[in-house]
């Protein structure tokens, strides 16, 4: 059986030989337009909460010609847990257009100067196929265009190392050097293919860090596939050149060619790949949701069971290899490199833990094909949580995730799962999109108001799809909301609070102007009191109690998203508070539990309020951090975690 051509659509009848170089791709069916196209009347799907106490709170490329999991690998739809207090309703609105689909999700981020970017990649298998890391920039997602300056950049020290042809980079990376060439006659032309998939900007240096998905050592057992592994890379020049540093998440098993000692029977483990990066403001951790697959050996062998995993690392460690821990048997106990990993499953009638029992996990010594092992209960079927991307929904006060559908026919609705505690990874089904169906492999969230952030969204948000979208379209997004009878209330709407940091500095409106400052708590006046009022969608407007003016930044300027921007106070516009005058109140957590602190996240910039006794930055907006910048740091500027770790104390009588 010839190797499947790598493309970004499951079950494409004719696979693409390349991916668009930033140009718009045609969409099958009726093409959405910029304003969005009605998908008939909005649909609602209600789930009686599966959530009870577990979700009660105070108040972040796969191959395309994928063979579908066998019938034995398709479990029944996830069953909700017993009914409880909260209810959730998924409201499906209009479609909108998205015209740059690629072989990874689009990862969003904002640079230190306030410039918005999203990044995606592809690495196709044929000798003349394209292998590119592409970067787009603009005011927001809707206006972003491909940046030729970055996407076509060439390493001045090595003209073979370039973003618009990553062949040399992938073959000579840490994974590439450990890989072996494909067998003679293979449709794979190279030993490694790598995609940048998820970027974070370091608050200390401004350097760009990213995860790298690798597909290497093609056809290791004469089958049609390869191994997967995840590395990390750093760019010190805003994405123009990249240094792939080391492995971060790799297989618990061998990734050598023809290693029958490690895989003595009819199957092998594909490795760890398809990362979905999430940067968690509340806990100070990177979380990466990734997948593995079990593959049949030999001619015609393909994947049959798709398993879901998660790992985390302190953000302060900046993706260092030894900082990663995999989720295994209910604990963060295994190293990222080579450690064991649990297959995640929904919590409900079929599982109280959210993961496969250790004795039911895949074992290379088990006999039979993948399908036979699944039927015999020797290995888990495809997980309903496979390659899940997540966000924090401030309206619900929950993290929500949208995984790939087990049913890849294109007729399955998009399911949504939720948890209030990333440290425990217990995901519960809260609803789906009903008659809106797809088979999407690449999904991501975007807040509908700022159109730049996938990290935190309000009640209304977008869910994007690249390839395998509804009606077999190549790309689209849908407008969604998830409503509840128990919205989050981290603070009391209408109450007046004093906003203080861990160093005893208190946020205040400056005397004689629209500026803000911070003062010692003992010197605080009436201008140091702020009234928080819910906007009804998870965000708050914050009014100075002495002047009535709203705290915020100028949402008409991208420069006000730059690190160190000083918040000001101004009247609300005629239509209410601007997106720059809206704030997410994010509870801080320790070991998954609220610790009584908060971060105020500006909805427009994604930056948090920081307070300091440094007169040059007495009150500012700055990237979230849970560590102190080293002394003399030119970008971090000596900023500390305590400066932005806030307490909100009610004023007497409010």
C-alpha positions in Angstrom: 0.0 0.0 0.0 1.5 3.4 -0.9 2.1 5.8 1.9 -0.8 8.3 2.2 0.1 11.7 0.8 0.2 14.1 3.7 -2.6 16.6 3.5 -4.8 18.5 5.9 -8.2 17.0 5.2 -9.4 13.6 6.5 -10.6 11.4 3.8 -9.9 13.8 0.9 -10.7 12.0 -2.3 -7.8 13.8 -4.0 -5.1 14.8 -1.6 -3.4 18.2 -2.0 0.2 18.2 -3.2 0.8 21.4 -1.4 -0.7 24.0 0.8 -1.5 27.6 -0.2 1.4 30.1 0.3 -0.8 32.5 2.1 -3.3 32.8 -0.7 -7.0 32.2 -0.1 -8.3 28.7 -0.7 -11.6 28.0 -2.3 -14.3 26.5 -0.1 -16.7 23.8 -1.1 -20.4 24.4 -0.8 -21.8 27.8 -0.3 -18.9 30.1 0.6 -19.3 32.1 3.8 -18.7 35.8 3.5 -17.2 38.3 5.9 -20.4 39.0 7.8 -21.1 35.3 8.3 -23.8 33.2 6.7 -26.9 32.0 8.6 -26.8 28.2 9.2 -30.6 28.2 9.5 -32.0 29.4 12.8 -29.6 29.4 15.7 -29.5 26.0 17.4 -29.4 25.2 21.1 -28.2 22.1 22.8 -28.7 21.8 26.5 -26.8 19.5 28.9 -28.1 19.0 32.4 -25.0 19.5 34.3 -22.6 16.8 34.7 -20.8 19.2 36.9 -22.1 19.6 40.4 -19.4 20.2 43.0 -16.7 19.2 40.6 -17.4 22.2 38.4 -18.5 24.6 41.1 -16.1 27.5 41.5 -16.2 30.6 43.6 -18.2 32.9 41.8 -4.4 25.7 24.4 -0.4 18.6 12.6 -2.1 15.4 12.3 -2.0 13.6 9.0 -4.9 14.0 6.7 -5.5 10.8 4.9 -6.3 9.2 8.3 -7.9 5.9 8.2 -11.0 6.1 10.3 -10.8 4.2 13.6 -12.3 0.7 13.2 -15.8 0.1 14.5 -14.2 -1.6 17.5 -12.3 1.6 18.2 -15.4 3.8 18.2 -17.0 3.9 21.7 -20.5 5.1 22.2 -21.0 8.8 22.6 -19.7 10.1 25.9 -22.4 9.7 28.5 -23.1 12.6 30.8 -22.7 12.1 34.5 -25.7 12.2 36.9 -27.8 15.3 36.8 -26.6 18.1 39.1 -27.2 21.8 39.9 -25.8 23.6 36.9 -27.2 23.4 33.3 -25.4 24.4 30.1 -26.8 25.4 26.7 -24.7 25.6 23.6 -26.1 28.2 21.2 -24.9 27.9 17.6 -25.0 31.1 15.6 -23.8 32.1 12.1 -20.9 30.9 10.1 -18.0 33.2 9.2 -15.3 33.0 6.7 -11.7 31.8 7.4 -9.6 31.6 4.3 -6.1 30.5 5.3 -6.4 26.9 6.5 -3.2 25.0 7.1 -1.9 21.7 8.6 -1.9 23.0 12.2 -4.3 25.1 14.2 -3.6 28.9 14.0 -1.8 29.8 17.2 -2.4 33.4 18.4 -0.1 35.6 20.4 0.8 39.3 20.9 4.4 40.5 20.8 5.9 42.9 23.3 5.2 46.0 21.1 1.5 45.1 20.9 1.6 43.5 17.4 -0.8 40.6 17.0 0.4 37.4 15.2 -0.9 34.0 14.4 1.3 31.2 13.3 0.7 27.9 11.5 2.6 25.4 9.5 2.7 22.4 7.1 5.3 19.8 6.1 4.2 17.7 3.2 5.9 14.4 2.3 6.8 14.5 -1.4 10.2 15.6 -2.6 8.9 18.7 -4.3 6.1 19.5 -1.8 6.0 22.5 0.4 7.3 22.6 4.0 6.7 26.0 5.6 6.3 27.9 8.9 3.9 30.8 8.1 3.3 33.9 10.2 0.4 36.4 9.8 0.0 39.8 11.4 -2.6 42.6 11.6 -4.8 44.4 14.1 -6.6 41.2 14.8 -7.5 37.8 13.3 -9.9 39.2 10.8 -7.4 41.7 9.3 -4.2 39.6 9.6 -2.2 39.1 6.4 0.8 36.8 5.7 4.0 38.4 6.8 6.5 37.8 4.0 9.2 39.4 6.2 9.0 36.6 8.7 7.5 33.8 6.6 10.1 34.1 3.9 13.0 34.8 6.2 16.3 33.0 5.7 19.0 32.3 8.3 21.9 34.7 7.4 24.3 32.1 8.6 22.8 29.2 6.6 20.8 29.8 3.5 19.3 26.3 3.6 17.6 27.1 6.9 14.5 29.1 6.0 10.9 29.5 7.1 9.5 28.9 3.7 11.4 25.6 3.3 12.0 23.8 6.5 13.4 20.7 5.0 17.0 21.3 6.2 15.8 22.5 9.6 13.7 19.4 10.3 16.3 16.9 9.0 19.0 18.6 11.1 17.1 19.2 14.3 17.5 17.1 17.4 14.8 14.8 16.2 16.0 14.8 12.6 19.5 13.7 13.6 18.0 10.8 15.5 15.7 9.7 12.6 16.4 7.3 9.8 15.7 7.7 6.2 12.6 6.2 4.6 12.9 2.8 2.8 13.6 2.6 -0.9 10.6 3.4 -3.1 8.8 5.2 -0.2 6.5 8.2 -0.9 8.2 9.9 2.0 11.1 11.9 0.7 12.8 12.8 4.0 13.6 11.4 7.4 11.8 14.1 9.4 9.0 16.6 8.9 8.4 19.3 11.5 5.8 21.9 12.2 5.9 24.8 14.6 2.6 24.6 16.6 2.0 27.1 19.4 4.1 30.2 20.3 4.6 32.0 23.6 6.5 35.3 24.1 8.9 35.3 27.1 8.1 38.3 29.4 11.8 38.4 30.5 13.4 38.6 27.1 10.8 39.1 24.4 12.1 35.9 22.7 9.5 33.7 21.0 9.3 30.1 22.2 7.4 27.4 20.4 6.5 23.7 20.4 7.6 21.7 17.3 5.6 18.6 16.1 7.8 16.0 14.4 6.9 13.1 12.1 10.0 11.0 11.7 11.5 7.7 10.7 8.9 6.9 8.0 7.4 3.4 7.7 9.3 1.9 10.7 7.7 -1.5 10.3 6.9 -1.5 6.6 3.6 0.2 7.3 2.3 3.5 5.9 3.2 5.8 8.8 6.0 7.1 11.1 6.8 8.1 14.7 5.9 11.4 16.4 7.7 13.5 19.0 7.5 17.1 20.3 10.5 19.4 20.7 10.8 23.1 21.6 12.4 26.0 19.7 13.4 29.6 20.4 13.6 32.6 18.1 15.5 35.7 19.3 14.6 37.8 16.2 10.8 37.8 16.1 10.4 34.5 14.3 12.9 35.1 11.4 15.2 32.3 12.6 14.6 29.4 14.9 16.8 27.1 17.0 15.2 23.8 17.8 16.6 23.2 21.2 15.6 19.7 22.5 12.9 17.2 23.1 10.1 17.9 25.5 7.5 15.2 25.0 8.5 11.8 23.6 7.1 8.3 23.5 7.2 5.9 26.4 8.4 3.3 23.9 11.2 2.9 21.4 11.2 5.0 18.2 13.8 3.0 16.4 13.2 1.4 13.0 12.3 -2.3 13.0 12.6 -2.6 16.8 10.9 -5.9 17.2 12.3 -6.3 20.7 10.3 -3.3 21.8 7.3 -4.2 19.7 7.3 -8.0 19.5 3.7 -8.4 18.2 1.5 -6.9 15.4 1.3 -3.3 16.6 3.5 -0.4 17.6 3.1 2.9 19.4 3.2 6.0 17.2 4.7 8.4 19.7 3.7 11.8 21.0 2.5 14.5 18.7 -0.1 17.1 17.6 0.5 19.5 20.6 -2.2 22.0 21.6 -0.4 24.6 23.8 -2.4 26.4 26.6 -0.7 29.1 28.7 -2.7 29.3 32.0 -2.8 32.7 33.7 -4.3 31.3 36.9 -1.9 28.6 37.8 1.4 29.6 36.1 1.7 26.5 34.0 1.9 25.6 30.4 -0.5 22.8 29.6 0.0 20.7 26.4 -2.7 18.4 25.1 -1.3 15.9 22.7 -2.0 12.6 21.1 -0.6 9.1 20.4 -1.9 6.4 18.1 -1.6 2.6 18.0 -0.6 1.3 14.5 -0.7 -2.0 12.8 2.6 -3.2 11.5 3.4 -4.3 8.0 2.1 -3.6 4.5 -1.2 -1.7 4.7 -0.7 -1.0 8.4 -2.3 2.2 9.6 -3.5 3.8 12.8 -6.7 2.5 14.5 -6.8 3.8 18.0 -6.2 7.5 18.9 -5.3 8.3 22.5 -5.4 11.6 24.4 -2.7 12.9 26.8 -1.7 16.0 28.7 1.6 17.3 30.2 2.5 20.5 32.0 5.5 22.6 33.0 5.9 25.8 35.0 5.9 28.8 32.7 8.9 30.1 34.7 11.0 27.3 33.3 10.4 28.4 29.7 9.8 25.0 28.2 13.0 23.5 29.5 13.0 19.7 28.8 13.3 18.6 32.4 10.4 20.9 33.6 7.7 18.8 31.8 5.6 16.2 33.7 3.1 13.9 32.1 -0.3 13.1 33.6 -0.2 9.5 34.6 -2.5 7.4 36.9 -4.0 10.6 38.4 -0.7 12.4 39.1 1.9 14.6 37.4 4.5 12.0 38.0 6.3 11.1 34.8 8.9 13.0 32.9 8.1 14.6 29.5 10.9 12.7 27.8 10.1 9.0 27.7 7.7 9.1 30.6 4.5 7.0 30.9 1.2 8.8 30.1 -2.4 8.1 30.8 -5.1 8.0 28.1 -7.6 10.7 29.0 -11.3 10.0 28.8 -14.4 12.0 29.9 -15.6 11.7 33.4 -19.1 10.3 33.5 -21.0 7.0 33.6 -18.0 5.1 32.1 -15.2 6.6 34.2 -15.0 8.3 37.6 -11.3 9.2 37.2 -11.0 10.7 33.7 -8.3 8.3 32.6 -7.8 4.7 31.5 -6.7 2.3 34.3 -3.1 1.5 34.1 -3.8 -2.2 33.5 -6.0 -1.4 30.6 -3.5 0.8 28.7 -1.7 -0.3 25.5 1.0 -2.9 26.0 3.2 -3.8 23.0 3.3 -7.4 24.2 -0.4 -7.9 23.7 -1.2 -10.1 20.7 -3.5 -9.2 17.8 -4.1 -6.3 15.6 -5.3 -3.0 17.0 -8.9 -3.8 16.2 -8.6 -7.2 17.8 -7.0 -5.7 21.0 -9.7 -3.1 21.3 -12.4 -5.7 20.9 -10.8 -7.8 23.6 -10.4 -4.9 26.0 -6.6 -5.1 25.8 -6.1 -1.5 24.6 -8.3 1.6 24.8 -10.5 2.6 21.9 -10.2 6.1 20.4 -10.6 8.7 23.2 -13.4 11.3 22.8 -10.8 13.8 24.1 -8.2 13.3 21.3 -6.2 16.4 20.3 -8.4 18.8 22.4 -7.8 22.5 22.3 -8.9 24.5 25.4 -9.6 28.0 26.6 -10.8 29.6 29.8 -14.5 30.7 29.5 -14.8 33.6 32.0 -18.6 33.6 31.8 -18.8 30.0 33.0 -15.7 30.2 35.2 -14.6 26.9 33.6 -11.9 25.7 31.2 -13.7 24.3 28.1 -12.3 22.0 25.4 -13.2 21.0 21.9 -11.7 17.6 20.9 -11.7 15.9 17.5 -14.9 13.8 17.0 -14.5 10.1 17.3 -16.9 9.7 14.4 -15.0 11.1 11.4 -17.8 10.8 9.0 -18.5 14.5 9.1 -21.9 13.9 10.6 -21.0 14.3 14.3 -21.6 17.5 16.3 -18.7 19.3 18.0 -18.7 18.3 21.6 -17.6 20.6 24.4 -16.1 19.4 27.7 -15.4 21.4 30.8 -13.4 21.4 34.1 -12.7 23.9 36.8 -9.3 22.4 37.7 -6.5 21.8 35.3 -4.5 20.2 38.0 -6.9 17.2 38.1 -7.9 16.9 34.4 -11.4 15.7 35.0 -13.3 16.7 31.8 -17.1 16.4 31.6 -19.4 16.7 28.6 -21.5 19.9 28.9 -23.1 20.0 25.4 -22.6 19.8 21.6 -23.5 21.7 18.5 -26.5 19.6 17.5 -27.2 19.7 13.7 -24.0 21.7 13.1 -21.5 18.8 12.3 -17.9 18.4 11.1 -14.9 16.1 11.2 -12.4 18.9 11.9 -8.8 18.0 12.7 -7.7 21.6 13.4 -9.8 23.7 15.8 -9.2 26.7 18.0 -11.2 29.3 20.1 -11.2 33.0 19.7 -12.8 35.7 21.8 -15.5 37.5 19.8 -14.7 40.9 21.2 -10.9 41.3 20.9 -10.5 38.8 18.0 -6.9 38.2 19.2 -7.0 35.8 22.2 -7.5 32.1 22.4 -6.5 32.0 26.1 -9.6 33.6 27.7 -13.1 34.1 26.1 -16.3 35.5 27.2 -19.8 34.2 26.8 -19.7 34.7 23.1 -16.8 33.3 21.2 -15.7 31.8 17.9 -14.8 28.2 17.2 -12.5 27.9 14.1 -12.1 24.9 11.8 -9.5 24.1 9.2 -10.3 21.1 6.9 -13.1 18.6 7.4 -15.5 21.4 8.3 -19.3 21.4 7.9 -20.5 20.3 4.5 -16.9 19.3 3.7 -15.8 22.9 3.5 -12.1 23.6 3.8 -12.4 26.4 6.4 -14.8 28.3 8.5 -15.7 29.5 12.0 -19.0 29.5 13.9 -20.2 32.0 16.4 -21.0 30.2 19.7 -22.1 30.9 23.2 -22.4 28.6 26.1 -25.0 29.8 28.6 -25.7 28.5 32.1 -28.0 29.0 35.0 -24.9 29.3 37.2 -22.5 31.9 35.7 -19.2 32.5 37.4 -19.1 35.3 40.0 -15.5 35.6 41.3 -16.5 38.9 42.9 -19.8 40.6 43.7 -21.1 42.8 40.9 -21.8 46.4 42.0 -19.4 46.1 45.0 -16.6 48.6 45.6 -13.1 47.1 46.2 -9.7 48.2 47.0 -7.2 46.6 44.6 -3.9 45.9 46.2 -0.9 43.8 45.3 1.4 41.5 47.3 3.7 44.4 48.1 0.9 46.5 49.7 0.6 48.9 46.7 -3.0 50.0 46.0 -4.4 51.0 42.6 -5.6 54.6 42.4 -6.7 57.2 39.9 -4.0 59.9 39.8 -4.9 63.4 41.0 -5.6 66.0 38.4 -5.9 63.8 35.3 -6.9 60.6 33.6 -3.8 58.7 34.6 -3.5 55.9 37.2 -0.9 55.2 39.8 -0.4 53.1 42.9 0.0 54.3 46.5 1.0 52.8 49.7 -2.1 51.3 51.4 -1.7 53.6 54.4 -2.0 56.7 52.0 -4.9 55.5 50.0 -7.8 57.9 49.4 -11.2 57.8 47.8 -9.5 57.6 44.4 -8.2 54.2 45.5 -11.6 52.5 45.5 -13.1 50.8 42.4 -16.6 49.5 41.7 -16.7 46.3 39.7 -19.8 45.8 37.5 -20.5 42.7 35.5 -21.0 43.1 31.7 -23.0 39.9 31.7 -20.5 38.0 29.6 -17.8 37.1 32.0 -16.0 40.5 31.8 -16.3 43.5 34.2 -16.1 47.3 33.9 -14.1 48.9 36.7 -15.2 52.4 37.7 -13.3 54.7 40.0 -15.7 55.4 42.9 -14.6 59.0 43.2 -14.9 60.0 39.5 -17.1 57.3 37.9 -14.5 56.9 35.1 -13.7 53.5 33.7 -10.3 51.8 34.0 -8.9 50.7 30.7 -6.5 51.1 27.8 -7.1 52.7 24.3 -8.6 50.0 22.1 -8.3 52.2 19.1 -4.5 51.7 19.2 -2.5 48.5 18.9 0.3 50.3 20.7 -1.8 50.1 23.9 -1.3 46.4 23.8 2.4 46.9 24.3 4.1 45.7 27.5 4.2 48.4 30.1 1.2 50.4 28.8 -0.2 52.5 31.6 -4.0 52.2 32.2 -6.1 55.3 32.2 -9.6 56.3 33.2 -12.2 57.6 30.8 -15.9 57.7 30.3 -17.7 54.8 28.6 -18.7 55.2 25.0 -22.2 55.6 23.8 -22.4 51.8 23.3 -21.0 51.0 26.7 -17.4 50.1 27.7 -15.0 49.6 24.9 -13.1 46.3 24.7 -10.2 48.1 26.3 -12.4 49.0 29.3 -13.4 45.4 29.9 -11.5 43.2 32.4 -11.5 39.5 33.2 -11.2 38.8 36.9 -9.2 35.6 37.0 -8.9 33.8 40.4 -5.4 32.7 41.3 -5.0 29.0 42.1 -2.6 26.8 44.1 -2.8 23.1 43.5 -6.0 23.7 41.6 -7.7 25.5 44.4 -8.6 29.3 44.5 -6.0 31.0 46.8 -7.8 34.3 47.4 -5.8 36.2 44.9 -6.7 37.6 41.4 -5.2 38.8 38.2 -7.0 41.6 36.3 -6.6 40.7 32.6 -7.4 43.5 30.1 -9.7 42.0 27.4 -8.1 44.1 24.6 -4.4 43.5 25.3 -4.4 40.2 27.4 -2.0 42.0 29.8 -2.5 42.1 33.6 -2.5 45.0 36.0 0.8 45.4 37.8 1.6 47.8 40.7 5.0 49.0 41.8 6.8 51.6 44.0 8.9 52.4 40.9 7.5 55.8 39.8 8.1 55.0 36.2 5.6 52.1 36.3 3.5 52.7 39.4 0.5 51.2 37.5 0.9 49.3 34.3 -0.3 46.4 32.2 2.3 43.7 31.7 2.5 40.0 30.7 1.4 37.5 33.4 4.2 36.0 35.4 4.5 33.8 38.5 8.2 34.3 38.9 10.5 37.3 39.4 12.6 38.7 36.6 16.3 38.5 37.2 18.1 41.7 38.3 19.3 43.7 35.4 16.9 42.0 32.9 16.5 44.5 30.1 13.0 43.5 29.1 11.5 42.1 32.3 12.9 45.1 34.1 13.0 43.5 37.6 9.3 42.9 37.6 8.0 40.5 40.2 5.1 38.1 40.6 3.9 40.0 43.7 3.3 43.1 41.7 0.5 41.6 39.7 -0.9 39.1 42.3 -3.8 41.1 43.6 -6.3 41.0 46.4 -9.7 42.7 46.1 -10.9 43.9 49.5 -14.5 45.2 49.8 -14.8 48.8 51.0 -16.8 49.3 54.2 -20.5 49.8 53.4 -20.2 48.7 49.7 
